[in-house]
Amino acid sequence: QVQLVESGGGSVQTGGSLRLSCAASGYLESRVCMGWFRQAPGKEREGVAIIWIGGSGSSQYYADSVKGRFTISHDKVKNTVYLKMNSLRPEDTAMYYCAAAYAGGWYCPGIGDGRVYEYNNWGQGTQVTVSS
């Protein structure tokens, strides 16, 4: 069982920045996909940024809508995943959730493929609001 606790959400104006944090505790597999998903009112939950974490390193995956603006990273010592969000836009407004899943292979699903359901560990979410 993995516990995920998010923090760092808030309200900013267009063009502003925020950094979300996701602290993981409990048992984690040696290879794991951890990522950030978001859900706006009336919309489906979507993958935003995901990181594959294994003994040999990590790989990052981003939704096209956030490439070049968002950066996902992992602090191995703190067992925490971060999402740095720059150049925020009103369309980034949503509840942001951290999630984790065992990485069966060398790739993490969840962005643009409808496979959000494969993530079985979720945090409580943190709200991000971007005003114009």
C-alpha positions in Angstrom: 0.0 0.0 0.0 1.3 3.4 -1.0 0.2 6.7 0.5 0.5 9.8 -1.5 0.2 13.3 -0.1 0.1 16.3 -2.5 0.8 19.9 -1.6 1.6 23.2 -3.4 -1.6 24.1 -5.2 -3.0 27.6 -5.2 -4.3 30.5 -7.2 -2.1 32.4 -9.7 -2.5 34.8 -12.6 -1.8 33.9 -16.2 1.9 33.4 -16.8 2.5 32.6 -13.1 4.3 29.5 -11.7 3.5 26.9 -9.1 5.3 23.8 -7.8 3.4 20.8 -6.7 4.8 18.2 -4.4 3.8 14.5 -3.9 5.3 12.7 -0.9 5.1 9.0 -1.1 5.2 6.6 1.8 4.7 2.9 2.3 5.9 0.1 0.0 7.1 1.1 -3.5 8.1 -1.3 -6.2 11.7 -1.0 -7.5 10.2 0.2 -10.8 7.3 2.6 -10.6 5.4 5.1 -12.6 4.5 8.2 -10.7 2.7 11.1 -12.2 0.4 14.0 -12.1 -3.1 13.9 -13.5 -5.7 16.7 -13.6 -9.4 16.9 -13.8 -11.4 20.0 -14.6 -15.2 20.2 -13.9 -17.1 18.3 -16.5 -14.0 16.7 -18.0 -12.3 13.4 -17.7 -9.2 13.0 -15.7 -6.1 13.3 -17.9 -2.4 12.6 -17.5 -0.2 15.7 -17.4 3.3 14.5 -16.6 4.6 11.1 -15.6 8.0 9.8 -14.6 9.3 6.3 -14.8 11.5 5.6 -11.8 13.8 2.6 -11.8 17.2 1.6 -10.4 18.9 2.7 -13.6 17.4 6.2 -13.8 14.2 7.8 -14.9 12.2 8.9 -18.0 9.6 11.6 -18.2 6.4 11.8 -20.3 4.3 14.9 -20.9 1.0 15.8 -22.4 1.4 18.0 -25.5 -0.5 20.8 -23.8 2.2 21.2 -21.1 5.4 20.4 -23.0 7.9 23.1 -22.5 6.0 24.6 -19.6 5.8 21.8 -17.0 8.7 19.8 -15.5 8.4 16.6 -13.5 11.2 15.5 -11.3 11.9 13.0 -8.5 13.9 13.3 -5.3 15.0 9.7 -4.4 16.0 10.6 -0.9 12.8 12.3 0.0 10.7 9.9 -2.1 8.9 12.9 -3.5 7.8 13.8 -7.0 7.5 17.4 -8.0 5.7 19.2 -10.8 7.1 22.6 -11.7 4.5 24.5 -13.7 5.5 27.7 -15.5 3.7 30.0 -17.9 0.3 28.9 -16.4 -2.8 29.4 -18.4 -6.5 29.5 -17.4 -7.0 26.2 -19.2 -4.6 24.6 -16.6 -7.2 25.2 -13.9 -8.1 21.9 -12.4 -7.8 19.6 -9.5 -4.3 18.0 -9.7 -3.8 14.4 -8.4 -0.7 12.5 -7.8 -0.8 8.8 -8.7 1.5 5.8 -8.7 1.5 2.3 -10.3 3.9 -0.5 -10.7 5.9 -0.2 -13.9 5.7 -3.6 -15.5 7.9 -2.5 -18.3 10.1 0.4 -19.4 7.2 2.7 -20.3 4.6 4.5 -18.3 1.0 4.7 -19.6 -1.5 7.3 -18.8 -1.0 10.2 -21.2 -3.3 10.4 -24.1 -4.0 6.7 -24.2 -7.0 6.3 -21.9 -5.0 4.2 -19.4 -5.4 6.4 -16.3 -7.2 3.4 -14.8 -3.9 1.5 -14.5 -2.9 3.8 -11.6 -4.2 2.3 -8.4 -2.7 4.6 -5.8 -4.0 8.2 -5.6 -3.5 11.2 -3.5 -6.3 13.5 -2.3 -5.7 16.2 -4.9 -4.7 19.8 -4.8 -6.5 22.6 -6.6 -4.8 24.8 -9.1 -6.6 27.9 -10.3 -5.2 30.2 -13.0 -7.0 33.5 -13.5 -6.8 35.7 -16.7 
